[in-house]
Amino acid sequence: MLEYKNLSRRLTKNMMTLLGFEGVFKLLTVVLAVPIFSGFLKLTMWLTGYHYLTAENIPRFLTHPLFLICAFFLLMLMVFYLSVDMGAVIYNLHRSYADEKTDIFHTFVFGLHWALKLFCGRNHFLMILCLCLMMPVFGIGFAPALLGNLLVRDILVKRLAYGWHYLVFFGLAALLLLVLFFRNMYAYVFMTLEDCGSREALEKSAGLSKGDRKWDILVFLLAWITFYLVYAGLMGVAMLIAVVCEKALRPTILVNSLSTSLMLTVTTVCMIFVAAWTAPASCSCIGTLYYYHKQRKGEAVPETETGGPKLGAPFRKEHRPLVVALEALILALSVAICGIYIFRTYRGRFNPNIEGLHQLEVTAHRGASRHYPENTMAAFRGALELGADWIELDIHQSKDGQLVVMHDSSLYRTCRVRKKVWELTWEELSQLDAGSFFSREFRGEKIPLLSDVIDFAKENHIRLNIELKPSKEEKGMEKRLVELIQEKDFMADCVVTSQKYTAITKVKAFDEAIQTVYVMGYAYGNVASLSAADAYSINMSSVSRRLVSQVHNEGKQIYAWTVNRRFNIEDMMERNVDNVITDDVSLAKTIVGEKRAGNALHEYIRWLNKWFR
């Protein structure tokens, strides 16, 4: 242990150089990664003939041959980037081990040289494959931010809900990756420092820590725990700052959503910081362990060969001013490019927005589902009492063709009956208890008929968002719904929504006057061109100002779901969405009321702050 600590201190000689290199390298990465990925996605969509991406068509897009080809080239670009980063860290550590100073320029040149050699040389397929398999482990710093993403978390939860075998599959895949990582993690070090071929480097990597691999696992385990603690600490500080600002400054600062903007900014910086240092920190662990195992086994460490072709020498003292000037120029260019990128990204925030004149409407998701059992008359009455503008509900079709209000096709979650809706008649469905799952207080609450809910809505002058969830067993559901809406003369006070574009297309074919909404978990591209949709209901994580403007320019509306937190609701208001779908109607109506209550002077000063911020 003491030997390892002494070695770690020795390898920090060029720590400031490494920090400088990583700062510039990752700054350029942040600036260039988004436009490169965006360009890649747009090019791929253009090549494959897709004008938009939604949850409905993305599986076909991801399996398209042209997408797979483009994804392969993007993967190779990521491997090249990783190899530059690893080579730079290895060079820095090796100079420190030889007790020699180095500079950012040579650090970058060495990393670039070996990345080019990897891709331009012969018989390096195994090394490239090895780096591909190692990337998920190097990217472990992204895990906290990735898992914190609502969309990603929802996808994982849905997948795991299908059965334990998914959990076993992911667990075995992760275990396999870790085994391959710890067996081959020294391969690139051997390739760069000892000029080995791919196969020889992989063999030497497997043998270097053989018999003492527990030390490697312990070091990396501590490193990964540190990453999570740092991320949690930074996020905790960010949230504390946001809360303090909200409590202390909200009554006095006339800038809308100050705490929200601050939280988003600080959390984004935290995510980038942790993610950016995953690969170099992991590679530093690998390099340190490489020297540790070499010393432990009494094997010779390659010399730096000052002036030789392998590592090269730092600039001489008389050239040092030139190096400093070059490094300063690189840093200045990086900051300038970053500034231009940020300016272009957020420029739209300061333009006058006519669509901002509209007032946000609140939709009760499955009724007031935070306080009442979802999709029941109790929830709908609660939504009315809380002042909701709309009620969102879901419908299925019974065995005898009745349209009933129920979110799941299965009756088990809310009624504890292991049957599908279409397997029972309305008489059988009307006997079920749809309230006890939520609370004993609502025992005996029944599944409502859509016709009864429409009557309730007409009596109380509240509008309905009716979501179709058709399946193969529920034939003619769209036609029955249109006929019911026509019978009740309810066209002007409802919208028909669905995650299946074909469903709203059929509704439009039966009655052009009925307003339709296409529901999307995420969206990209020209979604506003979908002619059968009069509006779009989109997961809040995909709602951007550009998308809102695009939809509004087509004369259509955009809804955001499911928006349950104060800062999310305020953010959707800032983005000028037309409607928020929420479980917490009380909170949403309170926030809307606060915004509307502001006097003219307050609104004018807030508008000026937007322009001169």
MOTAZI-V998842 format. One record per helix or strand of 3 or more residues. SS is the DSSP state (H for helix, E for strand). FROM is the first residue (numbers start at 1). TO is the last residue. If there is no record, write none. Layout:
BEGIN
((SS | FROM | TO) (SS | FROM | TO))
END
This chain:
BEGIN
((H | 2 | 10) (H | 15 | 48) (H | 58 | 62) (H | 65 | 97) (H | 104 | 120) (H | 125 | 148) (H | 150 | 161) (H | 164 | 184) (H | 187 | 193) (H | 198 | 208) (H | 213 | 249) (H | 258 | 297) (H | 317 | 350) (H | 354 | 357) (E | 361 | 365) (H | 377 | 385) (E | 390 | 397) (E | 403 | 405) (H | 412 | 415) (H | 421 | 423) (H | 426 | 429) (H | 440 | 442) (H | 450 | 460) (E | 463 | 468) (H | 477 | 487) (H | 491 | 493) (E | 494 | 498) (H | 501 | 510) (E | 515 | 520) (H | 527 | 529) (E | 535 | 539) (H | 540 | 542) (H | 545 | 553) (E | 557 | 561) (H | 566 | 574) (E | 579 | 582) (H | 585 | 597) (H | 600 | 612))
END
